[in-house]
Amino acid sequence: MGLFSKKESKVSQDTNENLQKIKDDIENDIEDLESKIKEKNERLRTIIEKIELSKKEYNEIVGKIIQ
């Protein structure tokens, strides 16, 4: 019986180590993805600001032309 419990303990320990490694890898992947999303959101915000400014300038020019 002692032989089986040692093997089961080793398998259990290996499984726990593998699960912890997988968990750590997933957490790192999530952090990387969150960072990329943040960067892309900042870039998108910049693009939207430029579009809004261009729209405002366009409307001003068209308004002057119409007058």
Summary of the structure (lengths in Angstrom):
residues: 67
radius of gyration: 28.7
end to end distance: 97.1
largest distance: 97.1
contacts: 127
relative contact order: 0.05
helix: 97%
strand: 0%
